Amino acid sequence: MRKNIFTTVLLSSMVVPAYANISDSISINGFGSVIGASVVDGDGYIAEYPNLAIYEDSDLDFGQETRLGIQITGRINEKMSATTQLLMRGANDFDTEIGWAYFTYDITDTSAVQIGRMRVPVYHFSEFMDVGYAYPWVRIPSDTYSLDVTNYNGIRYLKSFSISDYTLDLTFLYGQEKNDDVELMSYLFPDQIDRDFEDLLGVVVNFDMNNFVIRSSYVEGEMFETRHLPAWLAPIVGLNNTYPSSTGKVDSNGDLLVAADTEYDISFFDVSVKASLGDFSFFAEYNKYKPFYKSYFASIDYRWDEFQAYLLYSKFDLDQPWESHDTTAIGLRYDFMTNVAFKVEISKFDDTGYNPFTLEPNPVFKGDPDGDGDVTVVTFGFDFVF
């Protein structure tokens, strides 16, 4: 099996591998980031949407994007292996979460089946978006990488082809995911929101031509969204306290909470292009999440010796005017050790969303409802692998 088609080694093939061999059948590798940021202008900034890494003032904050990941792979036999990944995030109070837990069966040298809990491979950097060492920027652009479902439980098939000196990788997936009390959605809206994703079916095509890589993914399925509403809203939305989806819970005011169910047919399309020309590299990615939003980002960087300077622009547009924003960032990466990089970045976030009824700004950051949402952030940190 070619290494570049496995999730279990994709991290180590994109970064510097360093395995600690406990035995002939078990290996451990890890990654982490120590990130600090300060808001130098504006009210607050959401640096990572799915996990709500939020900077709220000018104090230097290391408790939002700092993280540590450990990945353990055990070889069961010549054909089978098991992989699990443990991750601790500052935004989640460094509670340990199981990001991945799956089995791999090698069908042939160029094909495999994986079953278990895995990352939804919708984005170019989906498999290693937490591995800051794997990309030049301080963070993956949150304007573009904002999908609230990042993992799924299911199965996928991987196949690799050699075409002359090039490599074509295909991935087919099927599964589901259940998200109770989605942190991001419950932040954006005043209600508890649950989202269940069912019958997720997708395909990923990655064509690597050495200095030019094009990747595209498409995933579709059904999403069932449940909003927990106070009972006094039931007559307004056509519900009552005997509604079958009633949670049976009572809030602090003694009102019964009821749930309003909505079903969506969803689809997510993403395409990315990476090109290298000498010391310059260019990267662009676009995606559309029906029926909700579209987003994209583009980056150019220049490398000399151990340094890499970059310029990045990203944009998010909801299909309604409530939410729209973009970010312009300039930064520098310094690889001062074999497996450690120092990064610094200045980001300018422009929030252009508005309330269509009042025509007033509708900031993504909810700390100051009277603000316009625009913010400037300075970030620096260390990324490492081991």
Secondary structure, DSSP 8 states (H G I E B T S, - for coil): --GGG-HHHHHHHHS----EESSSSEEEEEEEEEEEEEEEEES-EEEETTTTEEE-SSS-B-SSS-EEEEEEEEE-SSSEEEEEEEEEEGGGTT-EEEEEEEEEEEEETTEEEEEEEEE-TTSTTGGGTT-GGGSSSSS--TTTS--S--EEEEEEEEEEEEETTEEEEEEEEEEEEEESS-HHHHHHSSSEEEEEEEEEEEEEEEEE-SSEEEEEEEEEEEEEEEEEEEGGGHHHHT--TT-TT----B-TTS-BEEEEEEEEEEEEEEEEEEEEETTEEEEEEEEEEETTEEEEEEEEEEEETTEEEEEEEEEEEESSTT-EEEEEEEEEEEEEETTEEEEEEEEEEEE--B-TTT--B--SS-S-TTS---EEEEEEEEEEE-
